[in-house]
């Protein structure tokens, strides 16, 4: 027996509540089972019950055993002073408030149909990957699609936390936030956090001022990335070193000594040198990039914004001092799609929300126009009959796996609830 099952039973009234009695034999009537908070404090907020002839309003706490009240030290927490009913599976000890009045107890096991518990146990029997893998494909498409929409926006809400943190650090400069997010996503998985650290080390006003010359931007970013060669052989490398020393001194930029970018397992077009060169070119080409990003509503508009290549030096280089055949090295459409998913859509969501505006339909249309992401999680869902048609589907499935399946929150999941119900 687990508490989440009892929360499910209580929230959805999956028990016989027609003739309830407390453990002391008093008649109990449930008017309102309360709001399931899933936060610190009592489990259900603002419930309403009648015990005997007395009506009570307050919070409701749920445990496996009554004695869990003391195991969790609730008697020392003032948040639990307003508990009007203690709902347990098994009553094993009386529970008292600070004023020594006894808290009424409802023992649920006498009122729950064993079939409900059997369905719960069947769902939570260990499987090869997720609990519902053999049944998830049987869930009605309407229920699944509605749940996917909620999962998609839950994922955006989670991403908004880091965006709001960056916004606070930059004193509400959305352009600065965009620069940091782009830097992180240009770094991909291996170098994302390193690129973010580099972006945060340079005040965005400096990027804004020096973007007229791509040479200056490259000097700043390559210098902060510790990528400038120790013993340069070509003129361009020497220029970058000279400009980095000058600009660092001019703007009092502290060099990041411990940063180390990774080249390992990257194809040449994904080398951190090329990604930084492309990022520099984006900011060299565009002024007021944030405004352009927020106005973009289609995949094609965003493709046009990011239709950039690299500076002349990087047309014939992948690393410093080692020449290669000339190649334009533009941002690929698949890479821009990743930027749309991981940077642009979360940023638009957070910005419009901060303005008190709803752009949810626009975001759904945009993400639905993108190809589905390809990874092991999406492949496994496909093997169990759940197809990902576009990036809206894949983002929702990633949220489902990471936040519900991995956390075993089946009774907070629309899929799990539907399977138990049926």
N, C-alpha and C positions, 0 to 999 in steps of 0.2 A: 504494500500500500504506500502511495506517495501523496504528498499534499496537493500536487497539481491536479490529481484526479478528484480530490475533495473540492478544490476550487471550481473545477468543471461541474461537478454534481450540484454544488450550491448555486453557482451563477446561472446554470441552465435549468435548475429545478428538476433534476433527473432523479427524483425520489418521491415517495408518497408523503405529501405534506397536507393531507386532508385531516389528519387526526394526530397532530404532533403534541408531544409532552416533553417537558424538560426532565432532567435526570431526577429531579425532586418530585415529579408527578404533576406539575402544574401544566395547564393547557397552554399551548404555544401557537400563535397565529402569525404567519409571515405576511406582512403588507408589502414590504419592499426589501429585497435581499441585499440591496446596497450596490454601490459602484465599485467594480473590481479595479483597484488602484494599480497593482503590480509595482508599487513603490515602497519605500521604507514606511514602517508603521503598520497599523491594522490592515488586513487583507481586503475588507469591503467597507467602504465609506458611506456614511449617511443612510444606514438601513433603518427600517421601521418595523417593529414587531409589537405584538400584544401578549403579555404573560398574565394569565388569569384575567383580571379586568383592567390591568394597568398597561397603558400604551407607552412604548419606549422608542426614542429616536437616538441613534448613535452609530458607532462602528461595530463591526463583527470580525472576530478573529477565528481562524481555522487551524487546527492541528491534527496530527494523527492521534496523539494521546493528550489528555488534559495536562499531564505533568510536563509536557513540552513548554508550557507557559513559563515555568521556572527554569527549564534548561536554556531557554532563549533569553532569560533575564528580563522578561516583560514587566515583572513587578517593580523594576527599578526605572522603567521608562515612562515618563509622563504622557507620551503619545498614546499609551494604552489605557489611560484613566477613563476614556470615554467609551470603552467597549461595553456593549449592552448584552452580548450573547457570545458564548464560547462554543463553537461548533467543532466537534471532534468525532473521530471514527470510534475511538474507545475511551471511555471515561475511567480513569484510574486514580484521580486525586482531586479534591476540592480546590478551587482557585479563588483567591481573595484579592480585592482591591486594596489600595494603600490604607483606606479607612476601615479595613477589616470586614467590609460587606462582601458576601459571596457572589461571584459572577454566575448567572444562570448558564447551564450547559445543555446542549442538545447532542445526544449520541446518535450519529447518522446510521451506523451499521444496521440498526433495527428497521430502517425505512428504505434502504437502497435495494433495488432488485439485483440479484447476483448477476443477471445477464449483462447489466451495464458494466460491471467490473470485468466480466469475462471478455466483452468486446474491447475494452481498454487494454487488457493484458494481451489479447491477440494482436492488436495493432503494435504494441511495444515489444513484441517478441523480436529479439535481435535478428537482423537480416544482414546481407552482404555489404550494403552501403547505407541505405536509409530505411527507417521502419516501414514506410508505406510503399516500398518499391514494387510490390506485387499487386497493389491495388490502386495506385495513384492514377493510372490511365483510365480507371472506371469512373472517376469523378466527372460530373457533368461539366461540359465546356463553359457554360454560363457562369457557374460558381468559380471555376478555375480562372477565367478571364478577369472577373471582378477582383479576385484575390491577387492576381498578377498586377493589376493597376495599383492596388494598395501597397504591394511589395515594392513596386517601382518608386513610388513616392516616399516610402519609408527609407529606401536606399538614398534618395536625394536628401532627406532630412538628416541622415547620418553624415553624409558628405558635407552638409551645411555647417556642421560643428567646427570642422577644421577651417572652412572658409570664414566663418565669423571670428575665429581666433586670429586669422591673418588680417582681417579687417580691423580688429581692435589694435593689433600691433602696428598697423600702418596709419592709425588715426583716421579711419574711414576713407582711405584712398583705394577706390575700386580698381584703378589702373594698376596699382602696386599689387593688389591681390591677384589680378589676372596674370601679371608677370611671374609671380611666384608659382601659380598653378601651372602655367605653360612650361616653365622651367622644369618643374617636377615631372610632368608628363613627357617632355622631350627626353628626359633621362631614362624613360621606360622603367622596367622593374629593377634592373641592376644599379642604375645610377640616379634614380628618381629622387631619393632622399638627399643624395650628394648635391644634385643640381638645385634642389630647393634650398639647401644650406647656402649655396653660392648666391642664389638670387636674394635671399634674406640678408646677406652680408653687405649688399650694395643698396643704399637708399635709392628708391625708384626715381626721385628727382634727378639723380645723376644719370641714370639710363635715359631719361627724357631729354636732358640737356645734350648728352653726347651722341644721341642716335643719328645726328646729321651725317656723321662719318662712321661707316661700318667698321673701319680700322680701330676706332676708339672703343667701340662696343666689344670687339673681339679681344682687344688688349685687356679690358676689364674682366671679361668672363674667363678667358683662357688663363689669365694670370691668377684669378681667384681659384681656378680649378687645378692649379699647379701643373698645367700642361705645357707651359712655355719651356723650350729646351734650355738645358744648362749651358751648352756650347753651340749656339746657333751657327748654321752654315749658310743660310740664305738671307737675303736682305729683308724679306718680309718678317721673318722671325725676329730679327734684330730690332726692326721697327716696333713690333708688338711689345717686346721687352722694355724698350725705351719709353713707350707711351704708358705702359702699365706702371712703371716706376713714377712717372710724372703725375698721372691721374690719381694714383694711390696717395701720393703726397698732397696733391691739391685738395682732394676730398676727404683726407684723413681716413682712408679705408684700411681697416685691420686685415692683414693677410691671414687666410685660413691655413694654418700649418699642417693640420692633421688630415685634410681632405685628400681622398684618393679615388679617382674615377676608374671604372673597370672596362677593359677592352675584351676580356675573355668571353668567348662564346658569342660574340657579336659579329654579324656580317659587316663588311667594310662600310656599307651604306648606313649602318646603325652605330658606327663608331661614335663615341662621345665627342670627338673633335668635329665630326660632320653635324651632329645634332646641335651642338653649341653654335656652329657657324650658321646653320639654318635659323636658329632662334635669333641670332644677331641680325640677320637679314630681315626677318619679320618686323623687328622694331626699327630697323633702318627705313624700311619701305612705308610703314604705317604710322601715322600720328593718330592719337585718340583711338587706339585699337579697341578699348573697352566699349566705347560708343558704337563702333561698327559691329562688334560681336553681339551686343544686346539687341541691335536692330535686325540682325540676321535671323530669318525664320525658316530658311530652307537649306538643304544640304549643298545645293549648287552655289548659293551665296557665300557659304563658308569656304567652299573649295576655291572660290575666286579670291577671297581674302588671303588664304594661305598658299596661293600660287606663287611661291618664291623659290629661289635656288640658293646658291651660296656665293660668296665673294670670289673674285678671280683666282686668288691663291688656291682656294679649296676646290676649284674646278679641276685642278691637276694634282691634288694631294688628298690623302686620307689621314696622314700623320705629318708632323713637322719634318722638314728636311729630306723627305723621301717622295720624289715625283712619281706620278702615275699617269696613265692615259687620260686625256681630257674627258670629263663627263659632267653634265649639268647638275645632277644630284638634287632634283626637286623633292618636295614633300609628296609622298605617294598618297593616293586617295584613301588607302586602307589606314595609313598613319593618321591622316586628317580625321577619319572616322573615329579613331581612338581619342583624338583631341575633343571631338564633339561629345562623345560619351562621358569622358572623364574630366573635362574642363568646362566646355561651353555650356552644356545642359545644366550641370550643377551650379555654375555661376549665374546663369540666367534665372534659375529657380530661386537661389538665395537673394539675388538683387530684387526681383519682382516682389518676392515675399516681404523684403524690407520696405518696399514702397506701398505695401498693402494691396498689391494687385495679384490677380490670379491668372497665370499663363499656362495652366496645366494642360489644356487641350493643345495648345501650340507645341508644348514639349513632347506630348505623346505623338503628335504627328511627325515631329522631327526625328525622334528616336526610332519610330516605326519605319522611317524611310531608310534606315541604315541596315546593313547586313548583320546577321547574328554573329556574335563573337564565337570564336572557336577555342575551346579548352576542354580539359578532362571532365569538368563538372557538367557542361552542356552535353558532351558525348554520353555520359552516364545516364542523364535524364532521357536522352534519345533512346538508349537501349531499353528503357522501361516504358517506352511509348509516349513520352512527352516531347513533342517537336518544338524547336525554337526557330520560328520563321524570320525573326528580325531582332534588332538590338533591344527592343522593348521586352520581348520574351526572354532574351538571354540575361538582361539586367535583373529582371524579376526572379528568374531561376537562381541566379547567383545569390540574391538576397534571401531567397527561400532556404537554400542549402546552408549558407553561412550563419544566418541568424535564427533559423527555426529547426532545421534538420540536425545540424551539428550540436545545437543546444538542447535537443530533445524536447522542444516546446510544441509537441504535437497538439496539445489541448489549447494552445493559443493560435493554432494554424487552421485556416478554413478547410484545408484538405483533411487534416486529422479529424476535425469536428464532423465533417460530412461522412467520413468513413465510419466513425463510431455511431453516428446517428442511423446509418443504413446497414 
